[in-house]
Amino acid sequence: MGEATQQKSGLTGLIDGIDRGIGALERVIMAVGVILMAVNTITNVISRFIFNHSIIFAEELNSIFILLVTFAGIGYAARHGRHIRMSAISDALPEKARKILMIVITAVTAALMLLLAWYAVQYILSMYAKGRVYPALGIPVYVSYLWVPIGLFVTGIQYALTFLKNLQEREIYLSTDLREAEARELELEL
């Protein structure tokens, strides 16, 4: 039994390590994406005022950065329980009903995110087959959309992990590391 506990602990440690690594990567991607978007936009504005011409590829580049930041951000939001919650109905329910509702919500959301990731891959494959490229950048359009299924997949996994956490624990979890009670305390502080 001690060996089984140690193996579970090792597997849990491995999963937690992977999760922390993905979280760190998401933070870097979001920070770098926002900074590059700001630099690109400011450079384009300066170019318009000084040289009276916009940078040809600025709009295309910003659309790529928006995709990057958005789809890296949804996994991050799910990981930290920062997603939008409409809790008016669930707040009025007793704790047991809220727990069941959270289990259903996280399971359905995980399934939908993973299904959307699959559809996003299908869309990217169709974009690849068409051979479309950005006119100014000259890079294939499908490359900029690669973040969409990755972000949806990571989000789906985060909701699946939250679903499992809610099945295992008595308390209600909004994410794998945020209990509903802690979120309420944070809301009251604001």
C-alpha positions in Angstrom: 0.0 0.0 0.0 2.9 2.4 0.8 4.3 1.8 -2.7 0.9 2.5 -4.3 0.6 5.7 -2.4 4.1 6.7 -3.4 3.4 6.0 -7.0 0.2 8.0 -6.9 2.1 10.8 -5.2 4.7 10.5 -8.0 2.1 10.6 -10.7 0.3 13.5 -9.0 3.6 15.3 -8.7 4.3 14.7 -12.4 0.9 16.0 -13.4 1.3 19.0 -11.1 4.8 19.7 -12.6 3.4 19.5 -16.1 0.5 21.8 -15.1 3.0 24.3 -13.5 5.1 24.2 -16.7 2.1 24.9 -18.9 1.0 27.7 -16.6 4.4 29.3 -16.8 4.5 29.0 -20.5 1.0 30.6 -20.8 2.1 33.5 -18.6 5.2 34.0 -20.8 3.2 33.8 -24.0 0.6 36.2 -22.8 3.2 38.7 -21.5 5.3 38.5 -24.7 2.2 38.7 -26.9 0.8 41.8 -25.2 4.2 43.5 -25.2 4.8 42.7 -28.9 1.3 43.9 -29.8 2.0 47.2 -28.0 5.4 47.6 -29.6 3.9 46.8 -33.1 1.0 49.2 -32.6 3.2 52.1 -31.2 5.7 51.6 -34.0 2.9 51.7 -36.6 1.5 54.9 -35.1 4.9 56.6 -35.0 5.5 55.5 -38.6 2.2 57.0 -39.7 2.9 60.4 -38.0 6.6 60.7 -39.0 6.7 59.0 -42.4 3.0 59.4 -43.3 2.8 55.6 -44.0 1.6 52.7 -42.0 3.6 49.5 -41.6 2.2 47.2 -44.2 2.1 44.1 -42.0 1.1 45.7 -38.7 -2.6 44.8 -38.8 -1.8 41.2 -39.7 0.7 40.9 -37.0 -1.6 42.3 -34.4 -4.3 39.8 -35.4 -1.8 37.0 -34.8 -0.9 38.4 -31.4 -4.6 38.7 -30.5 -5.2 35.0 -31.3 -2.1 34.1 -29.3 -3.0 36.1 -26.2 -6.7 35.1 -26.3 -6.1 31.4 -26.6 -3.2 31.2 -24.2 -5.4 33.3 -21.8 -8.4 30.9 -21.7 -6.3 28.1 -20.4 -4.8 30.4 -17.8 -8.2 31.6 -16.7 -9.6 28.1 -16.4 -6.5 27.1 -14.4 -6.9 29.9 -11.9 -10.7 30.0 -11.7 -10.7 33.4 -13.4 -13.3 32.6 -16.0 -16.7 34.3 -16.1 -19.2 32.9 -13.8 -22.9 33.6 -13.7 -23.6 32.5 -10.2 -27.0 34.1 -9.4 -28.8 30.8 -9.7 -26.1 28.7 -8.1 -25.6 31.1 -5.2 -29.3 30.5 -4.3 -28.9 26.7 -4.2 -27.9 24.6 -1.2 -24.3 23.4 -1.1 -25.0 19.9 -2.3 -26.9 21.2 -5.3 -24.1 23.7 -6.1 -21.6 20.8 -5.9 -23.6 18.7 -8.4 -24.1 21.8 -10.6 -20.3 22.4 -10.6 -19.6 18.8 -11.5 -22.0 19.0 -14.4 -20.7 22.4 -15.5 -17.0 21.4 -15.5 -17.8 18.1 -17.3 -19.8 19.7 -20.0 -17.4 22.6 -20.4 -14.4 20.1 -20.7 -16.2 18.1 -23.3 -17.2 21.2 -25.3 -13.7 22.7 -25.2 -12.2 19.4 -26.4 -14.8 19.1 -29.1 -14.0 22.7 -30.2 -10.3 21.9 -30.2 -11.1 19.0 -32.6 -13.1 21.2 -34.8 -10.3 23.8 -34.7 -7.9 21.2 -35.9 -10.2 20.3 -38.8 -10.5 24.0 -39.7 -6.7 24.4 -39.7 -6.3 21.4 -41.9 -8.8 22.9 -44.4 -6.9 26.2 -44.2 -3.7 24.3 -44.9 -5.2 22.5 -47.9 -6.4 25.9 -49.4 -2.8 27.3 -49.1 -3.9 30.8 -48.0 -1.2 33.2 -47.0 -1.2 36.6 -45.3 -0.6 39.1 -48.1 1.9 41.4 -46.3 3.6 38.8 -44.1 3.7 36.0 -46.7 3.2 33.3 -44.1 0.5 30.7 -44.3 -2.7 31.7 -42.5 -3.1 28.3 -40.8 0.1 28.9 -38.8 -1.5 31.8 -36.9 -4.5 29.6 -36.0 -2.4 26.8 -34.4 -2.9 28.5 -31.0 -6.7 28.0 -31.2 -6.8 24.2 -30.8 -3.9 24.3 -28.3 -5.7 26.9 -26.1 -9.0 25.0 -26.4 -7.3 21.7 -25.6 -5.5 23.1 -22.5 -8.7 24.7 -21.3 -10.6 21.4 -21.8 -8.0 19.6 -19.8 -8.1 22.2 -17.0 -11.9 21.8 -16.8 -11.6 18.0 -16.8 -9.1 18.2 -13.9 -11.5 20.5 -12.1 -14.3 18.0 -12.7 -12.1 15.2 -11.2 -11.1 17.4 -8.3 -14.8 18.1 -7.6 -15.5 14.3 -7.7 -12.7 13.6 -5.2 -13.2 16.5 -2.7 -16.1 17.5 -0.5 -15.6 21.2 -1.1 -16.7 22.9 -4.3 -13.7 23.8 -6.6 -13.9 26.4 -9.3 -10.5 25.2 -10.6 -8.0 22.7 -9.4 -6.5 25.2 -6.9 -9.4 27.5 -6.1 -12.2 26.6 -3.8 -15.6 28.3 -4.1 -15.2 29.6 -0.5 -11.9 31.2 -1.3 -13.4 32.9 -4.4 -16.2 34.3 -2.3 -13.7 35.7 0.2 -11.8 37.3 -2.7 -15.0 38.8 -4.1 -15.9 40.3 -0.7 -12.4 41.9 -0.4 -13.0 43.7 -3.7 
